[in-house]
Amino acid sequence: MAKTPTQLRSEAACKTVLKNLERRGFEAFYCSDKPAALDKALELISEDDVVSWGGSVTIQEIGLLDVMRSGRYKVIDRDTAETPAQRTELMRKALLCDTFLMSSNAVSEDGQLVNIDGTGNRVAAMVYGPKSVIVIAGINKIVKTQDDALARVRMLAAPINVQRFPQLKTPCMETGLCADCNAPDCICNYILTTRRCKPKGKIKVILVGESLGY
């Protein structure tokens, strides 16, 4: 079956971004759809690895979270905690896992990753701790510049993500728009731009030719 114009555009766009990611020390891969992305992610994970993850709709959408929880892998899953204290301790242990799974809130065309975190565990794992970090990002996360990436995160991703947590009280929960708030429940507490990967290859980025996550 012939590829659609949308598929052809996704391949072309991702090809450019892959080159720029690799130039910055990331390992980078393109997958056309969710099943291919799942296969690639599993290919990058050893069955001997201890695996954990940050909050991510993307890894749920491709089915990766279901596989991790199937019993085939050794995992650190904060959602198994029975108390807030246990959950915090599992999140701390996850920083020393072998492979950490996450998405990215935005990817600039020149190969930089931009992420905003409420608790900080996700961006902390990207910076230091896990031996390997696998980032899975849909074509919808690609933007032109680093400034565009930050704008996407603040103006689009955060106001959508906060809707997943109805117990939080923030301006964007009420209005759907970023108010650059200083609310106690703010989920935009830690902002990380990853402009290079060091050591080289520690962070693996899988770009997917479908819209995934927020």
MDAnalysis code that builds the backbone (N, CA, C; Angstrom):
import MDAnalysis as mda
import numpy as np

u = mda.Universe.empty(642, n_residues=214, atom_resindex=np.repeat(np.arange(214), 3), trajectory=True)
u.add_TopologyAttr("name", ["N", "CA", "C"] * 214)
u.add_TopologyAttr("resid", np.arange(1, 215))
u.add_TopologyAttr("resname", ["MET", "ALA", "LYS", "THR", "PRO", "THR", "GLN", "LEU", "ARG", "SER", "GLU", "ALA", "ALA", "CYS", "LYS", "THR", "VAL", "LEU", "LYS", "ASN", "LEU", "GLU", "ARG", "ARG", "GLY", "PHE", "GLU", "ALA", "PHE", "TYR", "CYS", "SER", "ASP", "LYS", "PRO", "ALA", "ALA", "LEU", "ASP", "LYS", "ALA", "LEU", "GLU", "LEU", "ILE", "SER", "GLU", "ASP", "ASP", "VAL", "VAL", "SER", "TRP", "GLY", "GLY", "SER", "VAL", "THR", "ILE", "GLN", "GLU", "ILE", "GLY", "LEU", "LEU", "ASP", "VAL", "MET", "ARG", "SER", "GLY", "ARG", "TYR", "LYS", "VAL", "ILE", "ASP", "ARG", "ASP", "THR", "ALA", "GLU", "THR", "PRO", "ALA", "GLN", "ARG", "THR", "GLU", "LEU", "MET", "ARG", "LYS", "ALA", "LEU", "LEU", "CYS", "ASP", "THR", "PHE", "LEU", "MET", "SER", "SER", "ASN", "ALA", "VAL", "SER", "GLU", "ASP", "GLY", "GLN", "LEU", "VAL", "ASN", "ILE", "ASP", "GLY", "THR", "GLY", "ASN", "ARG", "VAL", "ALA", "ALA", "MET", "VAL", "TYR", "GLY", "PRO", "LYS", "SER", "VAL", "ILE", "VAL", "ILE", "ALA", "GLY", "ILE", "ASN", "LYS", "ILE", "VAL", "LYS", "THR", "GLN", "ASP", "ASP", "ALA", "LEU", "ALA", "ARG", "VAL", "ARG", "MET", "LEU", "ALA", "ALA", "PRO", "ILE", "ASN", "VAL", "GLN", "ARG", "PHE", "PRO", "GLN", "LEU", "LYS", "THR", "PRO", "CYS", "MET", "GLU", "THR", "GLY", "LEU", "CYS", "ALA", "ASP", "CYS", "ASN", "ALA", "PRO", "ASP", "CYS", "ILE", "CYS", "ASN", "TYR", "ILE", "LEU", "THR", "THR", "ARG", "ARG", "CYS", "LYS", "PRO", "LYS", "GLY", "LYS", "ILE", "LYS", "VAL", "ILE", "LEU", "VAL", "GLY", "GLU", "SER", "LEU", "GLY", "TYR"])
u.atoms.positions = np.array([
    [0.844, -1.198, 0.000],
    [0.000, 0.000, 0.000],
    [0.882, 1.253, 0.000],
    [0.568, 2.190, -0.841],
    [1.349, 3.421, -0.938],
    [1.211, 4.242, 0.345],
    [2.277, 4.899, 0.709],
    [2.257, 5.743, 1.894],
    [1.458, 7.006, 1.619],
    [0.784, 7.472, 2.645],
    [-0.002, 8.697, 2.509],
    [0.926, 9.911, 2.566],
    [0.460, 11.073, 2.100],
    [1.268, 12.286, 2.233],
    [1.655, 12.582, 3.684],
    [0.762, 12.297, 4.613],
    [1.070, 12.522, 6.023],
    [2.206, 11.620, 6.483],
    [2.172, 10.350, 6.068],
    [3.247, 9.424, 6.437],
    [4.577, 9.846, 5.822],
    [4.538, 10.277, 4.577],
    [5.762, 10.711, 3.919],
    [6.349, 11.942, 4.601],
    [5.475, 12.877, 4.984],
    [5.942, 14.082, 5.671],
    [6.549, 13.721, 7.022],
    [5.910, 12.796, 7.763],
    [6.417, 12.399, 9.077],
    [7.810, 11.793, 8.957],
    [7.996, 10.926, 7.980],
    [9.304, 10.315, 7.772],
    [10.361, 11.362, 7.464],
    [10.022, 12.299, 6.584],
    [10.983, 13.329, 6.199],
    [11.341, 14.219, 7.376],
    [10.321, 14.640, 8.130],
    [10.568, 15.506, 9.273],
    [11.408, 14.810, 10.333],
    [11.066, 13.568, 10.625],
    [11.801, 12.836, 11.659],
    [13.235, 12.545, 11.227],
    [13.446, 12.333, 9.939],
    [14.791, 12.070, 9.444],
    [15.709, 13.243, 9.761],
    [15.211, 14.458, 9.577],
    [15.994, 15.646, 9.887],
    [16.292, 15.731, 11.377],
    [15.288, 15.505, 12.200],
    [15.472, 15.598, 13.651],
    [16.403, 14.495, 14.156],
    [16.296, 13.291, 13.591],
    [17.184, 12.193, 13.983],
    [18.646, 12.566, 13.789],
    [18.959, 13.176, 12.671],
    [20.338, 13.584, 12.401],
    [20.831, 14.570, 13.451],
    [19.964, 15.492, 13.836],
    [20.360, 16.496, 14.822],
    [20.477, 15.912, 16.222],
    [19.617, 14.954, 16.545],
    [19.755, 14.262, 17.821],
    [21.073, 13.495, 17.894],
    [21.398, 12.780, 16.825],
    [22.640, 12.006, 16.804],
    [23.858, 12.908, 16.875],
    [23.765, 14.087, 16.267],
    [24.857, 15.060, 16.322],
    [25.097, 15.535, 17.753],
    [24.069, 15.452, 18.579],
    [24.177, 15.880, 19.969],
    [24.438, 14.711, 20.925],
    [24.733, 13.530, 20.404],
    [25.128, 12.409, 21.243],
    [24.028, 11.451, 21.633],
    [22.790, 11.706, 21.210],
    [21.701, 10.768, 21.469],
    [21.760, 9.609, 20.474],
    [21.249, 8.447, 20.867],
    [20.902, 7.427, 19.885],
    [19.479, 7.737, 19.443],
    [19.215, 7.677, 18.166],
    [17.903, 8.110, 17.682],
    [17.357, 7.140, 16.644],
    [16.051, 6.889, 16.730],
    [15.396, 5.918, 15.866],
    [14.047, 6.477, 15.402],
    [13.623, 6.050, 14.224],
    [12.296, 6.412, 13.732],
    [11.446, 5.160, 13.601],
    [10.219, 5.230, 14.099],
    [9.253, 4.156, 13.941],
    [7.973, 4.750, 13.375],
    [7.397, 4.087, 12.420],
    [6.254, 4.659, 11.710],
    [4.967, 4.659, 12.529],
    [4.839, 3.700, 13.473],
    [3.587, 3.598, 14.219],
    [3.823, 3.011, 15.605],
    [2.763, 2.869, 16.361],
    [2.862, 2.411, 17.749],
    [3.437, 0.997, 17.862],
    [2.971, 0.015, 17.069],
    [3.549, -1.324, 17.196],
    [5.056, -1.348, 16.931],
    [5.493, -0.595, 15.933],
    [6.928, -0.548, 15.634],
    [7.701, 0.107, 16.771],
    [7.108, 1.134, 17.373],
    [7.760, 1.808, 18.498],
    [7.891, 0.869, 19.689],
    [6.858, 0.079, 19.943],
    [6.918, -0.898, 21.029],
    [8.026, -1.909, 20.777],
    [8.102, -2.438, 19.563],
    [9.144, -3.414, 19.231],
    [10.536, -2.818, 19.424],
    [10.732, -1.570, 18.989],
    [12.048, -0.930, 19.106],
    [12.412, -0.724, 20.573],
    [11.444, -0.274, 21.366],
    [11.726, -0.062, 22.786],
    [12.133, -1.370, 23.470],
    [11.409, -2.437, 23.181],
    [11.733, -3.734, 23.788],
    [13.087, -4.240, 23.326],
    [13.443, -3.926, 22.097],
    [14.756, -4.309, 21.569],
    [15.880, -3.640, 22.362],
    [15.599, -2.472, 22.923],
    [16.616, -1.700, 23.647],
    [16.682, -2.038, 25.129],
    [15.782, -2.921, 25.594],
    [15.724, -3.279, 27.006],
    [16.171, -4.726, 27.182],
    [17.177, -4.947, 28.019],
    [17.603, -6.298, 28.339],
    [16.645, -6.905, 29.355],
    [16.384, -8.195, 29.233],
    [15.498, -8.858, 30.185],
    [16.121, -8.953, 31.570],
    [17.422, -8.671, 31.684],
    [18.082, -8.647, 32.981],
    [17.991, -7.277, 33.646],
    [17.525, -6.275, 32.917],
    [17.464, -4.912, 33.441],
    [16.379, -4.760, 34.506],
    [16.673, -3.894, 35.464],
    [15.629, -3.378, 36.344],
    [15.097, -2.113, 35.671],
    [13.790, -2.089, 35.440],
    [13.180, -1.028, 34.632],
    [12.205, -0.209, 35.477],
    [12.215, 1.106, 35.262],
    [11.212, 1.959, 35.864],
    [10.821, 3.041, 34.868],
    [9.941, 3.934, 35.264],
    [9.427, 4.913, 34.304],
    [8.875, 6.132, 35.036],
    [8.764, 7.216, 34.272],
    [8.099, 8.414, 34.759],
    [6.681, 8.454, 34.232],
    [5.901, 9.398, 34.740],
    [4.533, 9.528, 34.260],
    [4.519, 9.823, 32.769],
    [3.799, 9.015, 31.998],
    [3.797, 9.171, 30.547],
    [2.570, 8.517, 29.936],
    [1.778, 9.317, 29.240],
    [0.661, 8.768, 28.477],
    [1.193, 7.995, 27.272],
    [2.286, 8.480, 26.694],
    [2.856, 7.862, 25.494],
    [3.228, 6.406, 25.708],
    [3.928, 6.094, 26.804],
    [4.341, 4.702, 27.000],
    [3.142, 3.804, 27.288],
    [2.054, 4.388, 27.766],
    [0.817, 3.619, 27.901],
    [0.198, 3.361, 26.536],
    [0.185, 4.389, 25.687],
    [-0.491, 4.283, 24.391],
    [0.167, 3.267, 23.468],
    [1.473, 3.091, 23.553],
    [2.120, 2.110, 22.666],
    [2.106, 0.705, 23.261],
    [1.610, 0.560, 24.489],
    [1.526, -0.748, 25.118],
    [2.749, -1.139, 25.917],
    [3.706, -0.248, 26.070],
    [4.956, -0.587, 26.749],
    [4.737, -0.814, 28.243],
    [3.873, -0.039, 28.843],
    [3.628, -0.198, 30.275],
    [3.003, -1.553, 30.576],
    [2.107, -2.006, 29.713],
    [1.485, -3.318, 29.907],
    [2.527, -4.427, 29.858],
    [3.469, -4.322, 28.928],
    [4.520, -5.345, 28.826],
    [5.399, -5.323, 30.067],
    [5.746, -4.130, 30.550],
    [6.603, -4.024, 31.729],
    [5.940, -4.646, 32.950],
    [4.620, -4.554, 33.011],
    [3.883, -5.064, 34.171],
    [3.415, -6.505, 33.991],
    [3.859, -7.148, 32.913],
    [3.391, -8.500, 32.604],
    [4.086, -9.580, 33.423],
    [5.153, -9.223, 34.151],
    [5.914, -10.201, 34.910],
    [7.164, -10.668, 34.206],
    [7.347, -10.236, 32.984],
    [8.521, -10.636, 32.206],
    [9.775, -9.879, 32.633],
    [9.585, -8.688, 33.175],
    [10.710, -7.830, 33.538],
    [10.713, -7.540, 35.036],
    [11.902, -7.211, 35.548],
    [12.030, -6.725, 36.925],
    [11.768, -5.225, 36.888],
    [10.776, -4.768, 37.626],
    [10.395, -3.369, 37.540],
    [10.307, -2.727, 38.919],
    [10.440, -1.419, 38.918],
    [10.137, -0.595, 40.083],
    [8.919, 0.228, 39.689],
    [7.777, -0.115, 40.228],
    [6.503, 0.483, 39.825],
    [5.915, 1.234, 41.013],
    [5.955, 2.543, 40.955],
    [5.472, 3.354, 42.078],
    [3.984, 3.162, 42.325],
    [3.251, 2.713, 41.312],
    [1.812, 2.533, 41.478],
    [1.457, 1.314, 42.330],
    [2.451, 0.523, 42.713],
    [2.205, -0.605, 43.605],
    [2.276, -0.190, 45.066],
    [2.672, 1.041, 45.323],
    [2.821, 1.514, 46.698],
    [1.472, 1.569, 47.412],
    [1.491, 1.268, 48.694],
    [0.263, 1.302, 49.494],
    [0.119, 2.603, 50.278],
    [1.217, 3.366, 50.386],
    [1.183, 4.628, 51.123],
    [1.978, 5.681, 50.354],
    [1.736, 6.952, 50.612],
    [2.543, 7.998, 49.973],
    [4.035, 7.847, 50.270],
    [4.370, 7.431, 51.466],
    [5.786, 7.260, 51.815],
    [6.420, 6.146, 50.983],
    [5.697, 5.051, 50.781],
    [6.208, 3.957, 49.959],
    [6.360, 4.411, 48.515],
    [5.432, 5.194, 48.043],
    [5.506, 5.703, 46.671],
    [6.750, 6.573, 46.492],
    [7.011, 7.445, 47.451],
    [8.203, 8.291, 47.381],
    [9.462, 7.450, 47.384],
    [9.509, 6.415, 48.204],
    [10.690, 5.568, 48.272],
    [10.909, 4.815, 46.956],
    [9.849, 4.353, 46.328],
    [9.978, 3.674, 45.039],
    [10.474, 4.642, 43.969],
    [10.019, 5.869, 44.002],
    [10.485, 6.865, 43.045],
    [11.965, 7.156, 43.245],
    [12.409, 7.156, 44.487],
    [13.844, 7.349, 44.772],
    [14.657, 6.169, 44.240],
    [14.173, 4.951, 44.458],
    [14.880, 3.765, 43.977],
    [14.951, 3.734, 42.451],
    [13.918, 4.282, 41.805],
    [13.880, 4.278, 40.340],
    [15.037, 5.053, 39.735],
    [15.601, 5.986, 40.485],
    [16.716, 6.785, 39.966],
    [17.988, 5.959, 39.804],
    [18.008, 4.747, 40.343],
    [19.165, 3.870, 40.185],
    [18.823, 2.610, 39.390],
    [17.747, 2.654, 38.626],
    [17.390, 1.499, 37.798],
    [18.335, 1.394, 36.599],
    [18.245, 0.283, 35.887],
    [19.072, 0.100, 34.685],
    [18.516, 0.887, 33.503],
    [17.203, 0.808, 33.303],
    [16.569, 1.484, 32.173],
    [15.354, 2.256, 32.655],
    [15.313, 3.532, 32.312],
    [14.199, 4.399, 32.688],
    [13.441, 4.785, 31.430],
    [12.111, 4.657, 31.478],
    [11.250, 4.921, 30.322],
    [10.498, 6.231, 30.523],
    [10.389, 7.016, 29.461],
    [9.665, 8.283, 29.556],
    [9.359, 8.795, 28.161],
    [8.616, 9.873, 28.098],
    [8.455, 10.600, 26.852],
    [9.157, 11.937, 27.008],
    [8.961, 12.822, 26.043],
    [9.459, 14.189, 26.154],
    [8.304, 15.122, 25.836],
    [8.206, 16.204, 26.589],
    [7.116, 17.151, 26.341],
    [7.264, 17.847, 25.001],
    [8.507, 18.019, 24.545],
    [8.742, 18.646, 23.244],
    [10.142, 18.288, 22.760],
    [10.296, 18.284, 21.430],
    [11.582, 18.034, 20.777],
    [11.762, 19.112, 19.712],
    [12.823, 19.883, 19.816],
    [13.050, 20.917, 18.806],
    [13.717, 20.309, 17.581],
    [13.527, 20.947, 16.442],
    [14.074, 20.412, 15.190],
    [15.590, 20.278, 15.220],
    [16.254, 21.088, 16.033],
    [17.721, 21.002, 16.100],
    [18.199, 19.951, 17.103],
    [17.273, 19.145, 17.649],
    [17.662, 17.985, 18.444],
    [17.784, 18.202, 19.937],
    [17.023, 19.137, 20.489],
    [17.013, 19.351, 21.928],
    [15.678, 18.888, 22.515],
    [15.745, 18.340, 23.734],
    [14.553, 17.864, 24.431],
    [14.195, 18.852, 25.527],
    [12.914, 19.183, 25.630],
    [12.453, 20.096, 26.680],
    [11.361, 19.404, 27.486],
    [11.545, 19.413, 28.812],
    [10.594, 18.761, 29.702],
    [10.315, 19.614, 30.933],
    [9.066, 19.583, 31.372],
    [8.655, 20.235, 32.612],
    [8.069, 19.167, 33.535],
    [8.427, 19.250, 34.809],
    [8.040, 18.223, 35.762],
    [7.477, 18.860, 37.024],
    [6.503, 18.205, 37.606],
    [5.938, 18.690, 38.850],
    [6.745, 18.266, 40.054],
    [7.072, 16.965, 40.135],
    [7.822, 16.412, 41.264],
    [9.324, 16.444, 41.026],
    [9.732, 16.270, 39.774],
    [11.147, 16.310, 39.431],
    [11.783, 14.961, 39.216],
    [11.067, 13.876, 39.526],
    [11.681, 12.550, 39.391],
    [11.991, 12.206, 37.942],
    [11.140, 12.634, 37.028],
    [11.310, 12.283, 35.613],
    [12.530, 13.006, 35.022],
    [12.627, 14.309, 35.270],
    [13.767, 15.047, 34.719],
    [15.050, 14.673, 35.441],
    [14.959, 14.321, 36.725],
    [16.142, 13.883, 37.462],
    [16.715, 12.613, 36.847],
    [15.835, 11.673, 36.481],
    [16.293, 10.416, 35.889],
    [16.937, 10.647, 34.528],
    [16.444, 11.621, 33.787],
    [17.054, 11.917, 32.499],
    [18.478, 12.445, 32.671],
    [18.683, 13.232, 33.696],
    [19.986, 13.864, 33.901],
    [21.018, 12.880, 34.437],
    [20.647, 12.087, 35.456],
    [21.673, 11.267, 36.108],
    [21.021, 10.120, 36.870],
    [21.672, 8.973, 36.887],
    [21.206, 7.839, 37.687],
    [21.056, 6.574, 36.868],
    [19.947, 6.424, 36.129],
    [19.761, 5.210, 35.327],
    [20.877, 5.027, 34.297],
    [21.214, 3.780, 34.025],
    [22.252, 3.506, 33.029],
    [21.790, 3.875, 31.616],
    [20.499, 3.707, 31.374],
    [19.940, 3.968, 30.053],
    [18.583, 4.646, 30.211],
    [18.308, 5.622, 29.359],
    [17.019, 6.302, 29.353],
    [16.430, 6.171, 27.947],
    [15.209, 5.678, 27.856],
    [14.528, 5.550, 26.566],
    [13.394, 6.557, 26.518],
    [13.471, 7.461, 25.548],
    [12.477, 8.515, 25.373],
    [11.667, 8.203, 24.119],
    [10.360, 8.120, 24.251],
    [9.480, 7.844, 23.109],
    [8.599, 9.061, 22.888],
    [8.645, 9.621, 21.686],
    [7.917, 10.861, 21.422],
    [7.216, 10.795, 20.070],
    [5.959, 11.171, 20.058],
    [5.192, 11.208, 18.822],
    [5.559, 12.412, 17.971],
    [5.156, 12.378, 16.722],
    [5.446, 13.440, 15.767],
    [4.869, 14.781, 16.236],
    [3.817, 14.738, 17.044],
    [3.192, 15.963, 17.557],
    [4.079, 16.724, 18.520],
    [5.134, 16.081, 19.035],
    [6.015, 16.744, 19.993],
    [7.112, 17.569, 19.307],
    [7.272, 17.411, 18.004],
    [8.345, 18.114, 17.299],
    [7.915, 19.544, 16.986],
    [8.781, 20.500, 17.356],
    [8.520, 21.915, 17.093],
    [9.785, 22.539, 16.495],
    [9.668, 23.771, 16.070],
    [10.763, 24.394, 15.328],
    [11.992, 24.682, 16.194],
    [11.814, 25.431, 17.282],
    [12.955, 25.901, 18.060],
    [12.819, 25.520, 19.529],
    [13.889, 25.765, 20.289],
    [13.846, 25.532, 21.724],
    [12.788, 26.426, 22.379],
    [12.674, 27.666, 21.929],
    [11.644, 28.560, 22.465],
    [10.241, 28.020, 22.175],
    [10.057, 27.469, 20.967],
    [8.776, 26.860, 20.622],
    [8.497, 25.648, 21.510],
    [9.566, 24.907, 21.832],
    [9.417, 23.726, 22.688],
    [8.941, 24.128, 24.074],
    [9.544, 25.167, 24.638],
    [9.128, 25.623, 25.952],
    [7.691, 26.142, 25.913],
    [7.358, 26.872, 24.860],
    [5.987, 27.384, 24.721],
    [4.994, 26.234, 24.614],
    [5.359, 25.180, 23.862],
    [4.459, 24.041, 23.723],
    [4.186, 23.399, 25.080],
    [5.247, 23.250, 25.857],
    [5.105, 22.614, 27.153],
    [4.231, 23.438, 28.085],
    [4.484, 24.737, 28.146],
    [3.753, 25.589, 29.077],
    [2.316, 25.825, 28.631],
    [2.123, 26.073, 27.355],
    [0.810, 26.500, 26.866],
    [-0.117, 25.353, 26.470],
    [0.460, 24.195, 26.126],
    [-0.354, 23.079, 25.642],
    [-0.262, 21.858, 26.548],
    [0.954, 21.323, 26.713],
    [1.110, 20.056, 27.425],
    [0.693, 20.158, 28.893],
    [1.154, 21.180, 29.592],
    [0.853, 21.289, 31.026],
    [-0.646, 21.481, 31.295],
    [-1.328, 22.395, 30.593],
    [-2.765, 22.539, 30.858],
    [-3.579, 21.285, 30.549],
    [-3.090, 20.468, 29.615],
    [-3.781, 19.199, 29.357],
    [-3.431, 18.181, 30.436],
    [-2.143, 18.064, 30.752],
    [-1.714, 17.072, 31.732],
    [-2.357, 17.282, 33.093],
    [-2.534, 18.535, 33.489],
    [-3.092, 18.783, 34.822],
    [-4.515, 18.262, 34.932],
    [-5.214, 18.143, 33.804],
    [-6.579, 17.621, 33.819],
    [-6.640, 16.153, 34.239],
    [-5.486, 15.480, 34.191],
    [-5.428, 14.075, 34.628],
    [-5.501, 13.952, 36.145],
    [-5.330, 15.083, 36.847],
    [-5.249, 15.055, 38.311],
    [-6.266, 16.039, 38.895],
    [-7.535, 15.638, 38.927],
    [-8.608, 16.561, 39.330],
    [-8.472, 17.099, 40.744],
    [-7.620, 16.460, 41.561],
    [-7.439, 16.944, 42.927],
    [-6.560, 18.194, 42.987],
    [-5.871, 18.509, 41.909],
    [-4.988, 19.666, 41.905],
    [-5.777, 20.946, 41.653],
    [-5.319, 22.002, 42.280],
    [-5.979, 23.302, 42.123],
    [-4.969, 24.291, 41.536],
    [-5.091, 24.493, 40.233],
    [-4.225, 25.443, 39.532],
    [-5.083, 26.291, 38.596],
    [-4.592, 27.460, 38.198],
    [-5.358, 28.268, 37.235],
    [-5.640, 27.538, 35.928],
    [-4.650, 26.766, 35.438],
    [-4.865, 26.087, 34.158],
    [-5.886, 24.968, 34.259],
    [-6.096, 24.435, 35.465],
    [-7.163, 23.458, 35.664],
    [-8.514, 24.103, 35.408],
    [-8.655, 25.368, 35.795],
    [-9.925, 26.072, 35.670],
    [-10.124, 26.671, 34.280],
    [-9.050, 27.228, 33.702],
    [-9.198, 27.990, 32.453],
    [-8.692, 27.264, 31.218],
    [-7.859, 26.217, 31.422],
    [-7.247, 25.531, 30.283],
    [-6.086, 26.291, 29.687],
    [-5.682, 27.398, 30.337],
    [-4.605, 28.247, 29.829],
    [-3.540, 28.439, 30.891],
    [-2.283, 28.558, 30.450],
    [-1.183, 28.792, 31.384],
    [-1.273, 30.208, 31.940],
    [-1.156, 30.319, 33.277],
    [-1.168, 31.617, 33.933],
    [0.194, 31.943, 34.538],
    [1.216, 31.143, 34.182],
    [2.546, 31.325, 34.767],
    [2.419, 31.423, 36.290],
    [1.706, 30.459, 36.857],
    [1.278, 30.558, 38.245],
    [2.373, 30.180, 39.240],
    [2.104, 30.510, 40.488],
    [2.939, 30.107, 41.616],
    [2.077, 29.345, 42.614],
    [1.103, 28.590, 42.081],
    [0.176, 27.853, 42.926],
    [0.878, 26.684, 43.616],
    [0.480, 26.344, 44.836],
    [1.088, 25.205, 45.537],
    [1.005, 23.894, 44.756],
    [-0.048, 23.727, 43.956],
    [-0.227, 22.496, 43.182],
    [0.367, 22.577, 41.773],
    [1.110, 23.624, 41.484],
    [1.694, 23.808, 40.154],
    [2.455, 22.560, 39.705],
    [2.286, 22.159, 38.452],
    [3.026, 21.003, 37.927],
    [4.206, 21.437, 37.052],
    [4.462, 22.742, 36.992],
    [5.573, 23.269, 36.176],
    [6.704, 23.756, 37.075],
    [7.212, 22.874, 37.931],
    [8.191, 23.275, 38.931],
    [9.637, 23.134, 38.463],
    [9.893, 22.162, 37.612],
    [11.258, 21.892, 37.153],
    [11.273, 21.880, 35.630],
    [12.076, 22.742, 35.055],
    [12.168, 22.858, 33.603],
    [13.560, 22.417, 33.171],
    [13.613, 21.442, 32.275],
    [14.898, 20.892, 31.830],
    [15.010, 20.939, 30.312],
    [16.094, 21.528, 29.833],
    [16.455, 21.429, 28.425],
    [17.659, 20.512, 28.324],
    [17.515, 19.426, 27.591],
    [18.623, 18.491, 27.378],
    [19.179, 18.780, 25.990],
    [20.292, 19.519, 25.947],
    [20.833, 19.967, 24.662],
    [21.891, 19.010, 24.119],
    [22.444, 18.157, 24.992],
    [23.376, 17.119, 24.555],
    [23.202, 15.912, 25.460],
    [23.572, 14.757, 24.959],
    [23.541, 13.534, 25.752],
    [24.972, 13.170, 26.150],
    [25.208, 13.077, 27.453],
    [26.521, 12.673, 27.962],
    [26.313, 11.743, 29.142],
    [26.883, 10.550, 29.122],
    [27.734, 10.023, 28.056],
    [26.951, 9.728, 26.784],
    [27.652, 9.741, 25.687],
    [27.042, 9.536, 24.385],
    [26.268, 8.225, 24.354],
    [25.034, 8.298, 23.876],
    [24.226, 7.095, 23.706],
    [23.433, 6.674, 24.923],
    [23.624, 7.338, 26.066],
    [22.852, 6.941, 27.249],
    [21.356, 7.148, 27.024],
    [21.000, 8.243, 26.380],
    [19.601, 8.544, 26.108],
    [19.261, 8.103, 24.687],
    [18.283, 7.226, 24.575],
    [17.812, 6.747, 23.279],
    [16.460, 7.396, 22.990],
    [16.335, 8.027, 21.851],
    [15.101, 8.705, 21.489],
    [14.433, 7.969, 20.331],
    [13.193, 7.561, 20.545],
    [12.402, 6.915, 19.502],
    [11.335, 7.907, 19.058],
    [11.456, 8.404, 17.831],
    [10.438, 9.288, 17.261],
    [9.426, 8.434, 16.504],
    [8.154, 8.714, 16.723],
    [7.083, 7.902, 16.154],
    [6.249, 8.757, 15.217],
    [5.955, 8.219, 14.051],
    [5.200, 8.957, 13.038],
    [3.714, 9.014, 13.296],
    [3.310, 9.056, 14.542],
    [1.928, 9.223, 14.948],
    [1.872, 10.207, 16.105],
    [0.720, 10.837, 16.323],
    [0.550, 11.681, 17.492],
    [0.379, 10.807, 18.719],
    [1.176, 11.098, 19.750],
    [1.132, 10.325, 20.984],
    [1.202, 11.270, 22.175],
    [0.462, 10.972, 23.209],
    [0.540, 11.772, 24.418],
    [0.115, 13.200, 24.205],
    [0.570, 14.061, 25.116],
    [0.184, 15.459, 25.083],
    [1.384, 16.361, 24.831],
])
